[in-house]
Amino acid sequence: MVAPPANFDCADIYQEHSYLVRLTKGRDAKVHVFEVFGRPPTDHETEWAPETILRCEASHDVWDVISPEVRSEFNRRLKAEGKPAGRWGAEETTVQRLLGKELLVLLWAVERPDVQAEEVAVAIRNWLGLKIEERWWLYTMTAAATGLAHQSGMGWRGALRQALCFGTRADTFHLGTITGRGTLAPRGNSGPAADGGKPARKRKKSTPDDPGFLFSSPVPSK
């Protein structure tokens, strides 16, 4: 019995809009993620080839770190929906459309070669903390402006890194180090408080609507 191709809830990438994860080999191994606009063939087509767009290219080292976490997250959701668990293939894996969007949000945040290992770990944690709808929204905003592989680090792609990778030890601070806080220049106090005395209490002036005006001030006895 032939095992089904590696996939996450995607039976036939030619027939449905989905994503393809492809791993290259060699010294400079990469992970490529393509959006595949799969569709059923028409009655007049003897063959068809769905359009593809390369959305991301990242190092194999980064993929080795994030892929187990992503697999666990996806399989948790698939199990809740009563669907078979997925797995990553040695070369290619097909991924259901919405899951593929979520995968790209995380990959776009850590794709740059200068991203440190601690940032990758923090990005995974923050990505897991997002609601799935939030991941979809982030994908939509990013893909609309900077969704091609060569746009790494630009616009929303750079913003994703700043957002998801925030929280490393380098990002911690104390309240005393916050910039933009201070005081005005000191000014001398010329009032009674400067002499150490108490300020004089002012007598309230009576007005026609104040019943106090009906009573005269007491006359001291002789």
C-alpha positions as CSV (number, residue, x, y, z in Angstrom):
1,M,0.0,0.0,0.0
2,V,1.4,3.4,-1.1
3,A,1.5,6.0,1.7
4,P,-0.4,9.2,0.8
5,P,1.8,12.2,0.1
6,A,2.8,14.3,3.1
7,N,0.1,16.9,3.7
8,F,-1.9,18.9,6.2
9,D,-5.6,18.6,5.2
10,C,-4.8,18.9,1.5
11,A,-5.7,15.9,-0.6
12,D,-4.9,17.2,-4.1
13,I,-2.9,20.4,-4.6
14,Y,-3.9,20.5,-8.3
15,Q,-7.6,20.6,-7.4
16,E,-7.7,23.1,-4.5
17,H,-6.2,26.5,-3.6
18,S,-3.5,25.6,-1.1
19,Y,0.2,25.9,-0.3
20,L,3.3,23.8,-1.2
21,V,6.3,23.6,1.1
22,R,9.4,22.4,-0.8
23,L,12.7,21.6,0.8
24,T,15.9,21.9,-1.2
25,K,19.1,20.0,-0.5
26,G,22.8,20.9,-0.5
27,R,25.1,23.2,1.5
28,D,22.7,26.1,1.2
29,A,19.5,24.2,1.8
30,K,16.3,26.3,1.8
31,V,12.6,26.0,2.5
32,H,10.4,27.5,-0.2
33,V,6.7,28.1,0.3
34,F,4.5,28.5,-2.8
35,E,0.9,29.6,-3.0
36,V,-0.8,27.2,-5.4
37,F,-4.0,28.3,-7.1
38,G,-5.3,24.8,-7.7
39,R,-8.7,24.3,-9.4
40,P,-10.6,21.5,-11.1
41,P,-9.9,21.2,-14.8
42,T,-12.5,22.2,-17.4
43,D,-14.1,19.7,-19.7
44,H,-12.0,21.2,-22.6
45,E,-8.6,20.8,-20.9
46,T,-6.6,17.6,-21.5
47,E,-4.1,18.8,-18.9
48,W,-3.7,21.8,-16.6
49,A,-1.0,23.4,-14.5
50,P,-2.2,25.6,-11.6
51,E,-0.5,29.0,-11.2
52,T,2.1,29.3,-8.4
53,I,3.6,32.2,-6.5
54,L,6.8,31.9,-4.4
55,R,5.8,33.6,-1.1
56,C,8.8,32.8,1.1
57,E,12.4,31.5,1.1
58,A,14.1,30.8,4.4
59,S,17.0,28.8,5.6
60,H,16.7,25.1,6.4
61,D,18.0,25.7,9.9
62,V,15.1,28.0,10.7
63,W,12.7,25.4,9.3
64,D,14.2,22.7,11.5
65,V,13.3,24.9,14.5
66,I,9.8,26.0,13.7
67,S,8.4,23.0,11.8
68,P,7.8,20.7,14.8
69,E,6.0,23.5,16.6
70,V,3.8,24.2,13.6
71,R,3.1,20.5,13.1
72,S,1.9,20.2,16.7
73,E,-0.3,23.3,16.4
74,F,-1.9,22.1,13.1
75,N,-2.4,18.6,14.3
76,R,-4.1,19.8,17.4
77,R,-6.6,21.7,15.3
78,L,-7.1,18.8,12.8
79,K,-7.7,16.4,15.6
80,A,-10.4,18.7,17.1
81,E,-12.1,18.7,13.7
82,G,-11.9,14.9,13.4
83,K,-9.4,15.0,10.5
84,P,-6.3,12.9,10.0
85,A,-3.0,14.3,11.4
86,G,-0.5,15.7,9.0
87,R,3.2,15.4,8.6
88,W,6.1,17.2,6.9
89,G,7.6,15.4,4.0
90,A,11.3,15.1,3.2
91,E,10.9,17.1,0.0
92,E,7.4,18.4,-0.5
93,T,4.3,18.9,1.7
94,T,0.9,20.3,0.6
95,V,-0.9,22.5,3.1
96,Q,-4.5,23.5,3.3
97,R,-5.1,27.1,2.4
98,L,-5.8,28.7,5.8
99,L,-3.1,26.7,7.5
100,G,-0.6,27.8,4.9
101,K,-1.4,31.4,5.6
102,E,-0.7,30.9,9.3
103,L,2.6,29.1,8.5
104,L,3.7,32.1,6.4
105,V,3.0,34.6,9.1
106,L,5.6,32.8,11.3
107,L,8.1,32.2,8.5
108,W,8.0,35.8,7.3
109,A,8.8,36.9,10.9
110,V,12.0,34.8,11.1
111,E,13.1,34.5,7.5
112,R,16.0,37.1,7.6
113,P,19.5,35.6,8.0
114,D,20.2,38.0,10.9
115,V,17.4,36.7,13.1
116,Q,18.9,35.2,16.2
117,A,18.0,31.9,17.8
118,E,16.4,33.6,20.8
119,E,14.2,35.7,18.4
120,V,13.0,32.5,16.7
121,A,12.0,31.0,20.0
122,V,10.1,34.1,21.0
123,A,8.4,34.4,17.6
124,I,7.1,30.8,18.0
125,R,5.7,31.6,21.4
126,N,4.1,34.8,20.2
127,W,2.7,33.1,17.1
128,L,1.1,30.4,19.2
129,G,-0.4,33.1,21.4
130,L,-2.3,34.6,18.4
131,K,-5.8,33.6,17.6
132,I,-6.2,32.0,14.2
133,E,-8.2,34.9,13.0
134,E,-5.4,37.2,14.0
135,R,-3.0,35.2,12.0
136,W,-5.2,35.3,8.9
137,W,-5.6,39.1,9.2
138,L,-1.8,39.5,9.5
139,Y,-1.3,37.3,6.4
140,T,-3.9,39.3,4.4
141,M,-2.3,42.7,5.3
142,T,1.3,41.4,4.6
143,A,0.6,39.6,1.4
144,A,-1.3,42.5,-0.1
145,A,1.8,44.8,0.1
146,T,4.9,42.6,0.5
147,G,3.9,39.0,-0.1
148,L,6.6,38.0,-2.6
149,A,9.7,36.1,-1.6
150,H,12.1,38.8,-2.7
151,Q,10.3,41.4,-0.5
152,S,11.8,39.9,2.7
153,G,12.1,42.5,5.5
154,M,10.1,45.1,3.7
155,G,7.0,46.9,5.0
156,W,4.7,44.5,6.7
157,R,7.3,41.8,6.6
158,G,9.6,43.9,8.7
159,A,6.7,44.8,11.0
160,L,6.0,41.1,11.5
161,R,9.5,40.5,12.7
162,Q,9.3,43.5,15.1
163,A,6.0,42.2,16.5
164,L,6.5,38.5,16.8
165,C,10.2,38.6,17.8
166,F,9.6,41.2,20.5
167,G,10.2,39.9,24.0
168,T,13.8,38.7,24.1
169,R,16.1,39.5,27.0
170,A,17.4,42.5,25.0
171,D,13.9,44.0,25.0
172,T,13.5,44.0,28.7
173,F,13.8,47.4,30.6
174,H,13.2,49.1,33.9
175,L,10.8,52.0,34.4
176,G,13.7,54.2,35.3
177,T,15.2,53.8,31.8
178,I,12.1,54.9,29.9
179,T,13.0,58.0,27.8
180,G,10.7,60.9,27.5
181,R,10.0,61.3,31.3
182,G,11.3,64.1,33.4
183,T,10.3,67.4,35.2
184,L,10.1,71.1,34.5
185,A,13.0,73.3,35.6
186,P,12.7,74.1,39.4
187,R,11.1,77.4,40.3
188,G,11.5,79.2,43.7
189,N,8.4,79.4,46.0
190,S,7.8,82.9,47.2
191,G,4.6,82.1,49.2
192,P,4.2,81.6,52.9
193,A,5.4,78.0,52.6
194,A,8.9,79.4,51.8
195,D,9.0,81.0,55.4
196,G,7.8,77.8,57.0
197,G,4.5,79.4,58.0
198,K,1.0,78.4,57.2
199,P,-0.9,80.3,54.5
200,A,-3.4,82.8,55.8
201,R,-7.0,81.7,55.5
202,K,-9.1,84.1,53.5
203,R,-12.5,85.2,54.9
204,K,-15.4,84.3,52.6
205,K,-17.3,87.4,51.4
206,S,-21.1,87.2,52.2
207,T,-23.5,87.5,49.3
208,P,-27.2,88.2,49.2
209,D,-27.9,84.5,48.7
210,D,-25.8,83.5,51.6
211,P,-27.8,83.4,54.9
212,G,-24.8,84.5,56.8
213,F,-25.4,88.1,55.8
214,L,-28.5,88.1,58.2
215,F,-26.3,87.9,61.2
216,S,-24.0,90.7,62.3
217,S,-20.6,90.0,63.5
218,P,-20.3,89.6,67.3
219,V,-19.3,92.8,69.1
220,P,-16.5,92.3,71.7
221,S,-17.6,93.1,75.2
222,K,-16.0,96.1,77.0
